[in-house]
């Protein structure tokens, strides 16, 4: 994109003031090479712009010239006629506008936000276990029209993709020759993996005057190609035979790429304005996009701290009936953003989709829970608390509040991570009866009671008490108090030196085997959060003493507070609620030995200890301390186990409440699908079949609803062989109709059968009873 005179004058002024050419280029937002050429031209000719040429009009543009040169260099055997024909071919691509011509590139038009820009998307898909990179190039152009086409899938084989291969096998053959014909102002966008941000790649793109758009930090929300890759991956995994070698994988990729409908990609890009608005909004409003609603609740503790708790529900559910509450508590240096920042992989969204009433806690002192009834945030007295005080005040107050608001005391599921598990073990040890009256069970992710850290974490805990006391002596009571400055610092650092930020995560979490690089900036947009020095000192005490004990104030104050010189230990045998300990092999703060000790001392009759992933000892799949909220495969590895635990072992009191669990999981990307909320008969009629409802009364008074499905095309009034179809647990008759024309009920009706769909007692279609109400406990007294 040529510079205008105003930009050149501004750049020259900066250079004359002693600034470098790079500084001037950054100031006007132009490539360094472009500014350098403009400055040299001014010194040589005294002109800000090129002098218009004279003579006959050129037959080729400067982009045509670059195309000709690059093709000649690649294939020196090409004749002049062949080169001319190839140039004419790519020139015609820009004028296709919906024609059926295919070739190395298919160009279409797309509506992308309101930006008058054209985009080329490029993204690598790494296939773990094969050692090969798969490269895709997806192109689309901005136009007042609203359609989109995809290019062919390009496979890069024979080794990993480095910067030089990226230039030679992707940029030169697929971007440089064809990209400019999209339009003069097209913009190229690729991700921020190392081959693409290499210095040689940047220099090459500057040389060929390809202008780039930075990869947005909030991936995948602002990167539609991520969602396309996700769909491609799901299609590969859903094939009858999953590829187990490179050749089969190659064939599967090409076949499934062709099966991705254009409507899917078009709808994806139409959703971009909504996604952008959601990302721009301040946290935690990010949870409100794509069908989620959030309420903010203030909970006042007994010692005056005002905690903010966020309640998440799905507006797509459309149900006013009670749902089982789940209280989710974060770890140290974190806040409730932990459960929402990785987009579709976030635990909070998964729980809402599974039909739970989700409450996200925020511990005292973090950015969402700064207020106090009479103390200021900057007062040293404000920070005079420790893990013991937080456990018996924050956790206790929030649990009581949730029980009161939901009227489901005794059915709350507590999900904690790291420090969040420490707090619940402390509270449940101090108030076992009260805990049983509030909780249905505890799911502890990366549980911390006894610690067994690895180096260098072991060293950190050893020196923390000394450093903490020194900081408190000079008036420092907490770390990262100014979270906005901290956020800006880490975003700048991680953008410039991502390897440094990855090293920080490695030190505080463990091996980065499951971490996705695209989450790096988003993670450091929320981490580290504010942490009180007393909390850090208390954790160091747990490590150094080898005991799960209360805060050590020193001998004199210990005697005043506890009546003894040493801080007392917590009696984990008093914890009676069902407890599930989920840990990772690569956790830097604890170990299987420490988890086993915790497991042995718990007094719960129901207690389970699980390594995540279950039944998989391959090193590259092992979880670290924080993989429990950001791992790449978290949905299939962790959430599947949690879902099994919660559905099978933590049903709410007073009945199964089967209606509270969604029969069809409502995805945030499925709001346009009319079958998401449609009952069985509506789906049947929408798909062109006849449906009729029949009521059947059982001997014990339950009124069951059956649906009879026949085909409009059968054309026969005679008798047909009946087929009775019965669903499984946590399902209803919708299971036979919700996947459209692929549904079994429609297939059987088309084959001439008389199809009857059953609904078991208690589900949404069979709630009636001759004498009992649906909410009566006696109603549910069946098995």
C-alpha positions in Angstrom: 0.0 0.0 0.0 1.8 3.2 -1.1 2.3 6.0 1.4 0.5 9.3 1.0 2.5 12.6 1.1 1.3 13.4 4.6 2.8 10.2 6.0 6.1 10.7 4.2 6.4 14.3 5.5 5.7 13.0 9.0 8.3 10.3 8.7 10.9 12.7 7.4 10.2 15.1 10.3 10.7 12.3 12.8 14.0 11.2 11.2 15.3 14.8 11.1 14.6 15.0 14.8 17.0 12.1 15.3 14.5 9.2 15.3 15.3 6.0 13.5 13.6 4.8 10.4 12.1 1.9 12.3 10.6 4.4 14.9 9.2 6.5 12.1 7.7 3.4 10.4 6.0 2.3 13.6 4.7 5.9 14.1 2.9 6.0 10.8 2.0 2.3 10.7 4.0 1.4 7.6 6.7 -1.3 6.9 10.3 -0.3 7.5 11.3 -1.0 3.9 8.5 1.2 2.5 9.6 4.1 4.6 13.2 3.5 3.7 12.4 3.7 0.0 10.4 6.9 0.5 13.2 8.6 2.4 15.8 7.6 -0.2 13.6 8.8 -3.0 13.2 12.2 -1.3 17.0 12.6 -0.8 17.7 11.6 -4.4 14.9 13.5 -6.2 13.4 15.9 -3.7 10.0 14.4 -4.4 7.6 12.9 -1.9 6.0 10.6 -4.4 7.1 8.8 -7.6 7.2 11.0 -10.6 4.5 9.8 -13.1 6.0 7.8 -16.0 5.8 8.8 -19.6 5.4 6.9 -22.8 3.0 4.1 -23.7 0.9 2.7 -20.8 2.4 -0.4 -19.3 0.7 -3.7 -20.1 1.5 -5.1 -16.7 1.2 -3.8 -13.1 3.9 -4.0 -10.5 2.0 -6.9 -9.0 2.0 -8.6 -12.5 5.7 -8.2 -12.6 6.2 -9.8 -9.2 4.0 -12.7 -10.3 6.1 -13.2 -13.5 9.4 -13.0 -11.7 8.3 -15.5 -9.0 7.0 -18.0 -11.6 10.1 -17.8 -13.8 12.3 -18.4 -10.8 10.3 -21.4 -9.8 10.2 -23.0 -13.2 12.9 -21.8 -15.6 11.6 -24.2 -18.3 8.5 -22.2 -18.9 8.1 -20.5 -22.2 6.9 -16.9 -22.8 3.5 -18.2 -24.0 3.1 -20.4 -20.9 3.9 -17.5 -18.6 1.4 -15.2 -20.4 -1.3 -17.8 -20.2 -0.8 -18.3 -16.5 -0.9 -14.6 -15.9 -4.2 -14.3 -17.8 -5.6 -17.3 -15.8 -4.9 -15.7 -12.4 -6.2 -12.3 -13.7 -9.5 -14.0 -14.5 -9.8 -15.3 -10.9 -10.7 -11.8 -9.6 -13.6 -11.6 -12.0 -15.2 -15.0 -11.3 -17.7 -13.7 -8.8 -19.5 -17.0 -8.2 -18.6 -18.9 -11.4 -17.9 -22.6 -11.2 -14.3 -22.3 -12.4 -11.9 -24.1 -10.1 -8.2 -24.1 -9.9 -5.4 -23.6 -7.3 -7.6 -20.9 -5.7 -11.3 -20.4 -5.4 -12.3 -16.8 -4.7 -15.6 -15.7 -3.2 -16.9 -12.7 -1.4 -17.6 -12.4 2.3 -19.1 -9.9 4.7 -16.6 -9.5 7.6 -17.6 -7.0 10.2 -17.8 -3.5 8.7 -14.2 -3.3 7.6 -13.4 -2.4 4.0 -10.7 -5.0 3.9 -9.9 -8.3 2.2 -8.4 -11.1 4.2 -6.3 -14.2 3.6 -6.3 -16.7 6.5 -3.6 -19.2 7.0 -3.3 -21.7 9.8 -1.3 -24.8 10.5 -3.0 -27.9 12.0 -0.5 -30.1 13.8 -1.3 -33.8 13.7 0.0 -35.2 16.9 1.6 -38.6 16.5 2.5 -38.2 12.8 5.2 -35.7 12.9 3.7 -33.9 10.0 2.2 -30.4 9.5 -1.0 -29.9 7.6 -1.4 -26.5 6.0 -4.6 -24.9 4.9 -5.2 -21.6 3.0 -8.6 -20.1 3.3 -9.3 -17.0 1.2 -12.2 -14.6 1.0 -12.8 -11.0 0.0 -14.8 -8.2 1.3 -17.8 -7.2 -0.8 -21.3 -5.7 -0.2 -22.5 -9.2 -1.1 -22.6 -12.0 1.5 -21.1 -15.2 0.3 -17.9 -17.1 0.9 -15.8 -19.7 -0.8 -12.9 -21.8 0.4 -9.7 -22.7 -1.3 -8.3 -26.2 -1.8 -6.6 -27.8 1.2 -2.8 -27.7 0.9 -0.9 -30.4 2.7 2.7 -29.9 3.7 4.5 -33.2 4.2 8.0 -34.6 4.8 8.9 -33.0 8.1 7.8 -30.1 10.2 7.1 -26.7 8.8 9.9 -24.2 9.5 10.1 -20.6 8.4 12.0 -21.3 5.1 9.5 -24.0 4.1 6.7 -21.7 5.1 8.0 -19.1 2.6 8.8 -21.6 -0.2 5.8 -23.9 0.1 3.0 -21.6 1.3 3.7 -17.9 0.8 5.4 -18.0 -2.7 3.1 -20.5 -4.4 -0.2 -19.6 -2.7 -0.2 -16.0 -1.4 2.2 -13.9 -3.5 0.9 -15.0 -6.9 -2.8 -14.9 -6.2 -3.3 -12.7 -3.2 -2.8 -9.4 -4.9 -5.5 -10.2 -7.4 -8.1 -10.2 -4.6 -7.6 -6.4 -4.4 -5.1 -3.7 -4.0 -5.8 -3.3 -0.3 -6.0 -6.9 0.7 -4.5 -7.9 4.1 -2.9 -11.2 4.9 -3.5 -12.8 8.3 -1.6 -15.7 9.8 -1.2 -17.1 13.3 1.7 -16.3 15.7 3.4 -19.6 15.7 7.2 -19.5 15.4 7.6 -20.2 11.7 5.3 -17.3 10.9 6.7 -14.7 13.2 10.3 -15.5 12.2 12.4 -12.5 11.2 13.0 -13.9 7.7 9.3 -14.3 7.1 8.6 -10.7 8.2 11.4 -9.5 5.8 10.0 -11.5 3.0 6.5 -10.2 3.4 7.9 -6.6 3.6 9.8 -7.2 0.4 6.8 -8.4 -1.6 4.7 -5.7 0.1 2.2 -8.1 1.7 0.5 -6.3 4.5 -0.3 -8.3 7.6 -3.0 -8.2 10.3 -1.8 -9.1 13.8 -3.2 -12.4 15.2 -5.8 -11.3 17.7 -5.1 -12.3 21.3 -8.6 -13.6 22.0 -8.3 -16.7 19.9 -10.4 -18.5 18.8 -13.1 -15.9 19.3 -11.6 -13.4 16.9 -10.1 -16.0 14.5 -12.9 -17.8 12.5 -10.4 -20.2 10.9 -9.9 -21.8 14.4 -13.6 -22.8 14.4 -13.2 -24.3 10.8 -10.3 -26.3 12.0 -12.3 -27.5 15.0 -15.1 -28.7 12.7 -12.6 -30.4 10.5 -11.1 -32.2 13.5 -14.5 -33.3 14.7 -15.4 -34.7 11.3 -12.1 -36.6 11.2 -12.8 -38.1 14.7 -16.3 -39.0 13.8 -15.4 -41.1 10.7 -16.3 -44.8 11.0 -12.6 -45.7 10.7 -10.3 -43.1 12.4 -7.0 -42.7 10.3 -4.1 -44.5 11.9 -1.4 -43.7 9.4 -0.3 -40.7 7.4 -1.7 -41.8 4.1 -5.2 -42.4 5.6 -5.0 -39.1 7.4 -4.1 -37.3 4.1 -7.1 -38.9 2.4 -9.4 -38.2 5.3 -8.4 -34.5 5.5 -9.0 -33.9 1.9 -12.4 -35.7 1.9 -13.7 -34.0 5.1 -12.5 -30.6 3.9 -14.7 -30.9 0.8 -17.7 -31.9 3.0 -17.6 -28.7 5.1 -20.6 -26.8 3.8 -20.3 -23.2 2.6 -23.2 -22.2 4.8 -21.2 -23.2 7.9 -18.3 -20.9 7.0 -20.7 -18.1 5.9 -22.6 -18.2 9.2 -19.4 -18.3 11.1 -18.2 -15.0 9.5 -21.6 -13.4 10.0 -21.2 -14.0 13.7 -18.0 -12.1 13.9 -19.5 -8.6 14.7 -21.3 -10.2 17.7 -18.1 -12.0 18.8 -16.1 -8.8 18.5 -18.5 -6.8 20.6 -18.4 -9.5 23.3 -14.6 -9.6 23.4 -14.4 -5.8 23.6 -16.7 -5.7 26.6 -15.0 -5.7 29.9 -14.6 -9.0 31.8 -16.6 -10.9 33.0 -19.2 -9.8 30.5 -17.5 -12.1 28.0 -19.7 -14.9 29.3 -22.9 -13.2 28.0 -22.2 -13.8 24.3 -23.6 -16.8 22.4 -26.6 -17.5 24.6 -25.3 -17.1 28.2 -26.6 -14.8 30.8 -24.8 -13.6 33.9 -26.0 -12.2 37.2 -23.8 -10.4 39.7 -24.5 -11.1 43.4 -22.8 -9.4 46.4 -22.2 -11.6 49.5 -21.1 -9.9 52.7 -19.0 -12.0 55.1 -19.1 -11.9 58.8 -16.0 -9.9 59.0 -17.3 -7.3 56.5 -15.7 -8.3 53.1 -18.1 -7.8 50.2 -17.6 -10.7 47.7 -18.9 -10.7 44.1 -20.2 -14.0 42.9 -21.3 -14.4 39.3 -24.2 -16.7 38.4 -24.3 -18.2 34.9 -27.3 -19.5 33.1 -28.2 -20.2 29.4 -30.9 -18.1 27.9 -31.4 -20.9 25.4 -32.6 -23.3 28.0 -35.9 -21.5 28.5 -36.6 -23.3 31.7 -37.7 -21.8 35.0 -37.4 -25.0 36.9 -34.7 -25.5 39.5 -31.3 -26.7 38.5 -28.6 -28.3 40.6 -26.2 -25.5 41.7 -22.5 -25.8 41.2 -20.1 -23.5 43.1 -16.7 -23.1 41.3 -13.8 -21.6 43.3 -10.5 -20.5 41.7 -6.9 -20.9 42.9 -4.2 -18.4 44.1 -3.2 -15.6 41.7 -6.4 -16.2 39.8 -10.1 -15.1 39.9 -13.3 -16.2 38.3 -12.0 -15.5 34.8 -10.2 -18.8 35.2 -13.4 -20.6 34.2 -14.4 -18.5 31.2 -11.3 -17.2 29.3 -10.6 -20.2 27.0 -13.9 -19.7 25.1 -15.7 -22.9 24.2 -13.4 -25.1 26.2 -14.2 -23.2 29.5 -15.6 -25.2 32.4 -18.3 -22.7 33.2 -19.9 -23.0 29.8 -19.6 -26.8 29.8 -21.5 -26.9 33.1 -24.2 -24.5 31.9 -24.6 -26.6 28.8 -25.0 -29.7 31.0 -28.0 -28.0 32.7 -26.4 -26.8 36.0 -26.9 -23.6 37.9 -23.3 -22.3 37.9 -21.9 -19.9 40.5 -18.4 -18.5 40.1 -16.7 -17.4 43.3 -14.2 -14.6 43.8 -12.1 -14.6 47.0 -11.5 -11.5 49.0 -9.0 -9.0 47.7 -9.2 -9.9 44.0 -10.4 -7.4 41.3 -14.0 -8.4 41.7 -14.1 -8.6 45.5 -12.3 -5.5 46.7 -15.0 -3.9 48.8 -15.4 -3.9 52.5 -18.0 -2.4 54.8 -15.6 -0.1 56.6 -12.0 -0.8 55.5 -10.3 0.7 52.5 -8.6 -1.5 49.9 -5.3 0.2 50.7 -5.5 -0.3 54.5 -3.0 -2.8 55.9 -5.7 -4.1 58.2 -7.7 -5.0 55.1 -5.1 -7.6 54.2 -4.8 -9.1 57.6 -6.3 -12.5 56.7 -5.0 -15.9 55.8 -6.3 -19.2 54.4 -8.1 -20.1 57.7 -10.1 -16.9 57.8 -10.9 -17.0 54.1 -12.2 -20.6 54.4 -14.5 -20.1 57.3 -15.8 -16.7 56.0 -15.7 -16.5 52.2 -16.5 -20.2 51.4 -19.0 -20.5 54.2 -20.8 -17.2 53.4 -21.1 -18.0 49.7 -22.3 -21.5 50.2 -25.0 -20.3 52.6 -26.0 -17.6 50.1 -26.3 -20.1 47.2 -28.4 -22.4 49.4 -30.7 -19.6 50.3 -31.1 -18.3 46.8 -31.6 -21.7 45.1 -33.4 -23.4 48.0 -31.3 -26.4 47.3 -29.2 -26.8 50.4 -27.6 -30.2 50.5 -27.5 -30.5 46.7 -24.7 -28.0 45.9 -21.7 -29.4 44.1 -18.4 -27.7 45.0 -15.7 -27.6 42.3 -12.4 -26.1 43.5 -9.0 -25.7 41.9 -5.7 -25.5 43.8 -6.3 -22.9 46.6 -10.0 -23.4 46.1 -9.6 -27.0 47.3 -7.5 -26.0 50.3 -10.3 -23.7 51.4 -13.0 -26.3 51.2 -11.0 -28.9 53.1 -10.4 -26.4 55.9 -14.0 -25.4 56.0 -15.3 -28.9 55.9 -12.9 -29.9 58.7 -14.1 -27.1 60.9 -17.8 -27.4 60.2 -18.5 -31.0 59.1 -22.3 -31.1 59.9 -22.9 -27.7 58.2 -20.9 -28.8 55.2 -23.1 -31.9 54.8 -26.2 -29.8 55.0 -25.0 -27.6 52.2 -22.9 -29.8 49.8 -23.7 -32.9 47.7 -20.1 -33.5 47.0 -16.6 -32.0 46.3 -14.6 -32.2 43.1 -11.1 -31.1 43.8 -8.9 -30.2 40.8 -5.2 -30.1 41.5 -6.0 -30.6 45.3 -3.6 -28.9 47.8 -3.5 -30.0 51.4 -0.2 -31.7 51.6 2.5 -30.4 49.3 5.3 -32.1 47.5 6.7 -29.5 45.1 9.5 -30.0 42.6 12.4 -27.8 42.0 12.4 -24.8 41.7 9.0 -24.5 43.4 10.5 -26.2 46.5 13.0 -23.3 46.7 10.3 -20.7 46.3 8.4 -22.1 49.3 11.6 -22.2 51.4 12.4 -18.5 50.9 8.8 -17.1 50.8 8.4 -16.6 54.6 11.6 -14.6 54.8 10.8 -12.5 51.7 7.2 -12.1 52.9 8.2 -10.7 56.3 10.6 -8.3 54.6 7.9 -7.0 52.3 5.4 -6.6 55.1 8.1 -4.7 57.1 8.1 -2.0 54.3 4.3 -1.9 54.0 3.6 -4.4 51.2 0.7 -6.5 52.1 -0.3 -8.0 48.7 1.2 -8.6 45.3 -0.1 -7.2 42.0 -2.4 -4.7 43.6 -2.5 -2.6 40.5 -3.8 -5.3 38.2 -4.3 -2.9 35.2 -0.6 -2.0 35.1 0.3 -5.7 35.6 -2.1 -6.7 32.7 -0.5 -4.1 30.3 3.0 -5.2 31.3 2.4 -8.9 30.6 0.5 -8.2 27.4 3.5 -6.2 26.1 6.0 -8.7 27.3 4.1 -11.8 26.0 3.6 -10.1 22.6 7.3 -9.3 22.2 8.8 -12.4 23.9 6.2 -15.2 24.1 9.0 -17.7 25.2 9.5 -15.7 28.4 5.8 -15.9 29.3 5.8 -19.6 28.4 8.7 -20.1 30.8 6.6 -18.3 33.6 3.8 -20.7 33.0 6.2 -23.6 33.1 7.5 -22.5 36.5 4.1 -22.0 38.0 2.3 -25.0 36.4 4.6 -27.6 35.0 5.3 -29.1 31.6 3.4 -27.3 28.8 2.2 -30.4 27.0 -1.4 -29.4 26.8 -1.1 -25.6 26.7 -2.3 -23.9 23.4 0.0 -21.0 22.3 -3.1 -19.1 21.1 -4.2 -18.9 24.7 -1.0 -17.2 25.9 -2.0 -13.5 25.7 -5.5 -14.3 26.9 -4.1 -16.1 29.9 -1.8 -13.3 30.9 -4.7 -10.9 30.5 -6.1 -12.5 33.7 -3.0 -13.9 35.4 -1.5 -13.2 37.8 -4.3 -11.8 39.9 -3.9 -10.1 43.3 -2.6 -12.3 46.1 -2.2 -11.5 49.8 1.2 -12.1 51.3 -0.3 -14.0 54.2 -1.8 -16.6 51.8 1.7 -17.2 50.2 3.3 -17.4 53.7 0.6 -19.9 54.8 1.2 -22.1 51.8 4.9 -22.0 52.5 4.1 -23.1 56.0 2.1 -26.1 54.8 5.1 -27.1 52.7 7.9 -26.5 55.2 6.0 -28.2 58.1 4.7 -31.1 56.1 1.4 -30.6 58.0 -2.1 -29.4 57.0 -2.4 -26.9 59.8 -3.7 -23.4 60.7 -1.7 -20.2 60.2 1.4 -19.8 62.4 1.3 -16.4 64.1 4.3 -17.0 66.2 4.4 -18.6 69.7 2.9 -15.7 71.6 0.0 -15.0 69.4 -0.6 -18.7 68.7 -1.2 -19.1 72.4 -3.7 -16.2 72.3 -5.5 -17.6 69.3 -5.2 -21.3 69.6 -4.4 -21.8 73.3 -1.1 -23.6 72.4 2.3 -22.7 71.1 2.0 -24.5 67.8 -0.8 -24.1 65.2 -3.2 -27.0 65.3 -3.6 -29.4 62.4 -6.9 -29.8 60.5 -8.7 -33.1 61.1 -9.4 -34.3 57.6 -11.3 -37.2 59.1 -14.1 -34.9 59.8 -14.7 -34.3 56.1 -17.7 -36.5 55.4 -19.1 -35.4 52.1 -18.3 -37.4 48.9 -14.9 -36.2 47.6 -13.2 -36.7 44.3 -9.5 -35.9 43.9 -8.5 -35.2 40.3 -4.8 -34.6 39.9 -2.1 -34.4 37.1 1.1 -36.3 37.0 3.1 -33.2 35.9 1.8 -30.9 38.8 4.8 -28.9 40.2 3.2 -28.3 43.6 2.1 -31.8 44.6 2.5 -35.4 43.8 0.7 -38.7 43.8 2.2 -39.5 47.2 0.8 -36.2 48.7 -2.6 -36.8 47.1 -2.6 -40.4 48.4 -2.0 -39.0 51.9 -4.9 -36.6 51.6 -7.1 -39.4 50.3 -6.2 -41.7 53.2 -7.0 -39.1 55.8 -10.4 -38.0 54.4 -13.3 -39.3 56.4 -15.7 -39.5 53.5 -17.4 -42.8 52.9 -17.4 -42.0 49.2 -14.0 -40.8 48.0 -12.2 -41.3 44.7 -8.7 -40.5 43.5 -8.2 -40.1 39.8 -5.2 -39.2 37.7 -6.1 -37.1 34.7 -6.1 -38.3 32.0 -7.6 -41.6 33.2 -6.1 -44.8 31.7 -3.5 -42.9 29.7 0.1 -42.9 30.9 1.7 -41.4 27.7 3.9 -38.5 28.9 2.6 -36.0 26.2 -0.9 -36.3 27.6 -0.2 -35.7 31.3 -1.8 -32.7 33.1 0.1 -30.0 35.0 -1.2 -27.9 37.8 -3.2 -25.5 35.6 -4.2 -27.8 32.7 -7.4 -28.3 34.6 -8.7 -25.0 33.2 -6.8 -24.4 29.9 -5.7 -27.8 28.5 -6.2 -28.3 24.7 -8.1 -31.6 25.2 -9.8 -30.6 28.4 -13.4 -31.2 27.2 -12.8 -34.9 26.3 -10.2 -35.7 29.0 -11.5 -33.8 32.1 -15.1 -32.7 31.5 -16.1 -36.2 30.5 -14.9 -37.6 33.8 -16.5 -34.8 35.8 -19.8 -35.2 33.9 -19.8 -38.9 34.8 -19.1 -38.1 38.5 -21.8 -35.5 38.7 -24.5 -37.3 36.8 -24.0 -40.7 38.5 -22.9 -39.9 42.0 -24.1 -36.3 42.8 -27.8 -36.2 41.9 -29.6 -33.6 43.9 -31.7 -34.4 46.9 -35.5 -35.0 46.6 -35.5 -37.0 43.3 -33.5 -37.3 40.1 -34.6 -34.0 38.6 -34.1 -35.6 35.3 -35.8 -32.7 33.6 -33.0 -30.4 34.7 -30.5 -32.0 32.4 -30.7 -30.9 28.7 -32.0 -33.6 26.4 -30.2 -32.0 23.6 -27.0 -30.1 24.6 -27.5 -26.5 23.6 -24.3 -25.2 22.0 -23.6 -21.5 21.8 -23.1 -21.9 18.1 -26.5 -23.5 17.5 -28.9 -20.6 18.2 -30.1 -20.6 14.6 -31.2 -24.3 14.6 -35.0 -24.5 15.2 -34.7 -28.0 16.6 -32.7 -26.8 19.6 -35.8 -26.1 21.7 -38.4 -27.9 19.6 -40.5 -30.7 21.1 -40.7 -34.1 19.4 -44.0 -33.5 17.5 -42.8 -30.1 16.2 -39.6 -31.7 14.9 -41.5 -34.5 13.3 -43.9 -32.2 11.4 -41.0 -29.8 10.4 -39.3 -32.8 8.7 -42.4 -33.7 6.7 -43.8 -36.6 8.8 -47.1 -37.1 10.6 -47.1 -37.2 14.4 -49.7 -38.0 16.9 -49.7 -38.0 20.7 -51.1 -40.9 22.8 -51.5 -41.1 26.6 -51.0 -44.4 28.4 -51.9 -44.8 32.1 -49.8 -47.3 34.1 -51.2 -49.5 36.9 -49.6 -47.3 39.5 -51.1 -44.1 38.1 -48.2 -42.6 36.0 -49.4 -41.0 32.7 -47.0 -41.7 29.9 -46.9 -39.9 26.5 -46.3 -41.9 23.3 -45.7 -40.4 19.9 -46.8 -42.2 16.8 -44.8 -41.3 13.6 -45.8 -42.1 10.0 -44.6 -41.0 6.6 -46.6 -38.7 4.4 -45.1 -40.4 1.4 -46.2 -43.9 2.4 -49.5 -43.6 0.5 -51.0 -46.6 2.3 -53.9 -46.8 4.7 -53.4 -50.5 5.4 -51.8 -51.9 8.5 -48.1 -51.6 9.0 -45.8 -53.5 11.3 -45.4 -51.5 14.5 -42.0 -50.7 16.0 -41.8 -49.4 19.6 -38.6 -47.4 20.4 -37.5 -46.7 24.0 -34.8 -44.2 25.0 -32.0 -44.4 27.5 -31.4 -42.7 30.8 -31.1 -38.9 30.8 -32.9 -38.9 27.4 -36.4 -38.8 26.0 -38.1 -39.4 22.6 -36.3 -36.4 21.1 -33.3 -38.7 20.8 -34.9 -40.4 17.8 -35.7 -37.2 15.9 -33.3 -34.3 16.7 -30.6 -35.0 14.0 -33.0 -34.2 11.2 -33.4 -36.6 8.3 -30.7 -38.8 9.6 -32.9 -39.7 12.6 -33.8 -43.4 13.1 -37.6 -42.6 13.6 -37.8 -41.0 10.1 -35.8 -43.8 8.5 -38.1 -46.5 9.9 -41.2 -44.5 8.9 -39.8 -44.2 5.3 -39.4 -47.9 5.3 -43.1 -48.4 5.9 -43.2 -49.1 9.6 -45.7 -47.8 12.2 -43.3 -46.1 14.6 -44.1 -45.5 18.3 -41.7 -43.4 20.4 -41.8 -44.1 24.2 -41.2 -41.7 27.1 -40.4 -43.0 30.5 -42.1 -41.7 33.6 -40.7 -38.5 35.0 -39.2 -37.1 31.8 -40.6 -33.8 30.3 -43.2 -35.6 28.2 -44.4 -38.1 30.9 -44.8 -36.0 34.0 -48.5 -36.6 34.7 -49.9 -38.8 37.5 -53.5 -39.5 38.5 -53.1 -38.6 42.2 -49.5 -37.3 42.8 -47.8 -34.0 41.9 -44.6 -33.9 40.0 -42.8 -32.3 42.9 -43.9 -34.8 45.5 -41.1 -37.1 46.8 -43.5 -40.0 46.6 -43.8 -39.4 42.9 -40.1 -40.3 42.5 -40.3 -43.5 44.6 -39.7 -45.9 41.8 -36.8 -47.8 40.3 
